[in-house]
Amino acid sequence: MIEGRLVLPLIASFVGLFLAMFAAWNDAYPKRTRVLFSALCGISSVWAFGQFLILGTPGSSDSLLSSPGSPAHWIGAITLLAAAAAPTYWLIFAASFSGHTAWVSGWRLPLVHLLPIYTVAVGATNPWHGLFLTEGTSGTTSYGPLSIPYLIVMYVFIGIGAWMIWRGARSDHGTVAVRVAILIVLAVLTPILGGLIWNLRNVLGLSITINPVPSLFVVFDAVIAFGIFRSSMSSLPARTARIAVNASDDAVIIADDTLAIRALNEAALKIYPQMKLGADLQDLAPEISRHAAFCIEYGSDDLSFEFESAGRVYWGRVRRSRHKDDPADGCAILLTDLTGLRRAQTELLRAGRTADGDLANTRYRERLRN
């Protein structure tokens, strides 16, 4: 018969295992992101299951205070490794999902793994030095001085990961992405709050006998899975559209109602290398900003024009844009290079002749004058 206090970590471990398999098989996101999230869920599952085993093992009040080399001691070391690896892989996953991969690439990737390495090194050897966990005369355990770096870095990693996802969602300028970010940030608070309550239980006079953090971390993983993978299909058209726009030979510039640039593709950067997100279109491209301003002001759905820039001729189209997830007005500007076409037309007019032998270009200009 399983005790009541063991049910929660046992259920959490199975939920984490399910999430790990679900993330590995879900192809809504790039493979690296899915693998990292699957690893995060798997680590959280091991953490919760390790706590289940520790609570079900009679003996010392904490496995890291058990006899060195005993089964309880090894279970405690593996559980501690999962506890330290969870915030590490949360940080790596958040960087991959939000696009801040530079934070955990190159020499930084081994650096973030110092947290689990340090934690296991000082935690597994705790029976000899007693500086990571200590046991009081009343049988209660408390963290020692060597645990302070682990606790500080753990909360810092969780906070930075939440900031990355929030920052990535804000730069995406989509209501759906921001909602997902808010959901994840709120979910991050659950294990943090649980950890604070657990660490301050003696000060607060709370009779809590089970650490809620592993189970809350699995709940946190479930919220991520629900928020991210549930919205993956709804955000798929937007991602597909971005891929198509970037592959287009035509220049595409998206501006909001203040003519601030919100998106542009590689073709647009070839025409306007100085363009960047957030810049004012009127300052960088006055020859097209007046058409965009007219389109937004008068609600024009389709506006065409031609202009020359750096010796080339472009055909521009401006369309007013309004998305259900973004109530702000804006416009999409498409620019097609017509230089080759115009040169070909000129050469054809120069070479062409009418039936009576006159140059077609001369006869055509005479008709325009008349």
N, C-alpha and C positions, 0 to 999 in steps of 0.2 A: 504494500500500500504506500503510495507516494504522499508525503506530508503536504499540507495545504501551502506552506511557504515555498515548496519546490515546484509547484505547478507553473507559476509565472515564468521563471527562467527556462523551464523545459519547453513551454509553448513558444516563448520568444526564440529559442534556438531552432525550432522547426520552422517558424515563420521566416527567420533569417536564411535558412537553407533553401526554402522555397523561392525567396526573392533572388537568391544567388543564381539558381537555375533559370528563373524567369528572365532575369537580365541577360544571361548568357545566350538565350535563344531568341531574344527580341532584337530584330534588326532595324528598329526605328532610328537608332543612332549609330555613329561610327563605331567600328569594332573596338578601338582603344577605350572609348568612353564606356562601352558596355562591359568590357573586361574589367575595368577599374571598379565600376559599380558592383559587378558580381563579386569581385575580391572583397570589397567593403562589406557586403552583406554576408559573405562567408566568414570573414573575420569576426563580425558581430555575432554570428551564430556560434562560433567556437567560444567566444567570450561568455555568452549566456549559458551555453552547455557546461563550460568549465565551472561557472558559479553553481550550477545545478549539482555537479559532482562534489564540489567543495562543501556545500550545505548539507549534502547527504552523507558526508564522510565524518564519522565520529572522531573525536580527539581534540586537537588544539582549536582555539577559536578562530585561527586563520592558518591556511595551509603554508604560508610563507614562514610561519613560526614552527612548523613541524620539523621532525628530525631530518637532517640532510640525506637525500637519496631515497627517502620513503615515497610510496605512491602519492601521498597527499602533497608532498613537496614538489614532485614533478607536475602534478595537476595544477598546483598554484603557479609554477613557473610558466607553463603553457598558457594558462588563463591570463597571466600578467602580460605575456607577449602579445596576445590578442587585444588586451586592453590598451596597450601602447600603440599597436599597429592600426587600430581603428581610426583614431584622429589623423594619423599619417596618411592613410589611404583615402580618408575623407578629403584631405587637402589636395591630394593628387587628382582625385576624381573631380573635385570642384574646379581645379585649374583646367582640366581637359574639357569639361562641359561648358565652361564659360569662355574658353579661348585664351586664358591667361597661362598658357603652357610654359612661357619663359620662366615663370616662378619656380617650376619644378623640373627644369631641363638642364642638361649639362652637369656641371659640378654641384648644382643645387639638389639634384635627385638623391645622390648618396647622403647629402647633408640632412634632408628631412627624415632619413631612415636612422639617424643617430638617436632619435627618441626611443624607438623600441629596443635598439641595441643597448643604450644606457640603462633603460628601465629593467630589462631582463638581467643585465650584468649586476646591478645593485640589488634587485629584488630576489633573484635566485640565490644570491650569497647572503641573504638577510639572516639565516640561522647563525652565521658566524659573527657578523658585526652588529646586527640588531639596529641599524641606523635607517632602514627603510620603513619597517613596521616595528612597533614596540607594543608590548602587552603590559597593561597595568596590573596592580594587585587585585582589582576587582574582576579581572578577566577580560576587560574591554581593550580593544586595540586602537592605536592611533598612529598617524603618520610621523615618521622621523625626519631628520634634516635632509637625508638623501632623496626623499620623495618630493621635495619642493620643486626641483627642476622639472620633474615629470609632470606634476600638476599644472605648473605655470605654462609649459610648452604645449601641453594637451589642450588647454583652454584657448591658447593663442592660435593653434592650428585650426580648431573648430571655428573660431571667430573669423580668421582670415578666409577660410573656405566659404563661409556665409557671405562675406563681403565680396568675394570674387563673383559668386553667382548673382548677387544683387547688382554689382557693377556691370556684369555682362548683360543682364536683362535690361538695365536702363539704357545701355548703348544700342540695344536692339530696337528701341522705340516702339515696342509692341505691348499692348495691354495684357495679352495672354502671357507673354514672357514675364512681365512684372508681377502678375498674379502668382505665377509659379514661384518666382523668387521670394515673394512675401510669404508664401506657404512654407518654403524651405527654411527661411530665416526663423519663422515662428517655431518650426519643428526643431531647429537647432537648440532653441531655448529649453526644450524638455529635458534632454540629458544634462545640460548645464545646470538647470534648476535642481534636477534630481541629485547631481553630484554635490551641490552646495548643501542641500538638506542632509545628505548622508554624512558629509564631513563635519557638519555643525550639529549633528543629532544630540551629542552629549551636552553641548552648550545650550541648545534649545530645549533640552529635557525630553526629547522624543524617544519613545521606545520602539525604534525601528530595528529589526533583526536581519533584514535582507537589503543588500545594496541595490537600489532600483536602476542604476545607470546602465548596466548591460541590456536589460529588458527595454529601457527607454531608448537606447541607441538602436535597437531593432525596430521599435516603433518609428523612430526617426527615419530609418531606411525605408520602411513601408510608405511613409508620407512622401519621400522622394520618388519612389517608384510610382505611386499614384499620381503625383503632380506632374512628373516629367513624362512618363510613358503614356499616361492618359491623354496628354495634350500633344503627343508626338504626331498623331494623324492630322490634327487640326493645324499644326504648324508645318506639316509636310508641303502643302502647296506653296507656302511662303519661301521655304528653303529651295524648292524646285524652281520657283520664279527667280530667286537670286542667282542660281546657277545659270539659268538661261540668259539673264541679263548680262552677267559677266562674260558669257561666251559670245555675245552679240558683237558684230562689227560696227554697228551703229552706236554712237555715244548716247548714254542714258544718264540724265541728271534728275534727281528727285529733290524738290525744294518744298518747304512748308509755307504757311501763309505769310511769314515774314521774309520770305526769300532766303532763308538760311538753308544751306545745302545739307540734306539728310542722308543721301546715298548717291553714289556714282560708280560707274564701271571703269574698266581699264581703258576702253576706247575714249571715254571722256577725259581721262588723265593725259592721253596722248595729245589732245587738242589744248587742254588747259592743265599743264603740269603743276601749276601752283594751287590748284583746287584741293580743298580738304574738307572733311566733315565739320559742320558748324560754321563755316565761313559764309560771308555775305555774297550772294550771287551778283548783286549790283556792283560790288567792288571788283570782282574777278572777271565777269563777263557782261558788261553793260549792254552789248549788242543783242543779247538774248534775254536779259533780265526785264527789259521793258515789255516784251511780249508775254513773259511769265506773269508780270504784275497785272497786265490787262486781263489775262486769262482768269486770274484769281479774283480780281475786283469785279469783273462783269459775269463771272460764272460761265465762261466759254468752254464748251466741251471739246472743241477741236480748232486749233489756230495754226496756220501754216505761214512760213516766211522763208526768205533766203538772205544770206549775208556772207560777206567775205572776211576771212581772218587769216593772216600770215600767208597771203597769196593763194588761198584755197577757197572754194565756194562750197557752202553747206546749205542743205535744205533742212529747216527746223520745223518741228511739230510740237505744239504744247497741248497737253490734255489735263484738265482739272481732275484731281484725285481726291477721293474721300473713302476711307475704309471704316468698316463697322467697329473695328477694335481701336480706331484712332479717330476721334471726332474732329480733329483739327483739319482745316482745309489745306490743300497744297496742290502741286502740279508736277507732272512728269514731262520732261523735255527730251525729245529724241532728235539727234543730229546725224544726217547722212551726208557723206562727202560726195558732192556732185562735180568735183573739179574735172575728173576724167570725162564725164558725160558732156559737160559744157565745152570742153576743148574739142571733143569729137564733133559736136554740133557745129562749132565754128569752122572746123576744117571741111565738113561736108558742104556748108554754105559757100565756102571759098572755092571749092573744087566743082561744085554743081553748076550746070548751065541750063538755060531755058531752051525751048525748041528752036528759037531764032538765033541762038548762039551767044546771047548776053549772059553775063555772070548772074547766077541765081541770087547771090547775096545783094548785088546792085539793084536788080529788079525788085527784090523783096523790100529793100529800104525805100525805093521810090514809091511803092504802094503804101508803105506806112506813112510817108510824108503827105500823100494825097488823102 
